[in-house]
Amino acid sequence: MTRQDNFIYLTFALILLLLGTSLAQQFFDDSVPRLVQSAIIVTLLVAVWGVDSKDFVLRKTFIFPLAILFFSFFGAWLDDAGFDQLYLLLLLSFLISSALRTAKQVLFTGDIDGNKILGAICLYLLMGLIWAVLYTLVQLSFPGSFTNISSDSAWFTLFPDFIYFSFVTITTLGFGDISPQLPISRFLVYFEAIVGQFYMAILVASLVGSHMSNFGANHNTPTIMHTNTHKNNNAKDRR
């Protein structure tokens, strides 16, 4: 990402991802969530790497039909061949790289504006999704890692449940309807809670630091101008 990127595209893509998985799980069978998630992953990809394009809609829209079909059939082949973990690892790599790019632009870089605030929200959502993928991978690799989670479900059936659990954990709500059972799953849960709390502390520190810097710069400028004016007046008086 560059400093000129607009995080509004990424914000809408992430919200669409969360909403789409919930609606697909609520109203459709197991085949539709796979298509919805594949389509939204492509939307997320275009949003992250295409936001610096001036003609974003005109130049990128045409790739959606082909990309959706490609990811849908490719994802179905991976699941049928027993490589659903590979699919999740690809998604995890994409989310982590997106989070790193977003963090470099948002935290401790320049003045705080509306775009930076949207970027901070995007980073928080990306962290929740990263842990949701990690929980899904753990459940697939070690069945029974979490309570109230089916041990024989496909990844696209588990993923919406772990999105819910991830954001409950990162916000430290802890409803208790889903809980970790194995040491590795417990580690991921409390580590996510720690990262979530540290992120909020770092974000607040960044906002306050930026505000104080702007405040000091705005108040120092009139003082400097007044000092220069006073010096000029003294010089005139000596003449």
Disulfide bonds with the S-S distance in Angstrom:
none
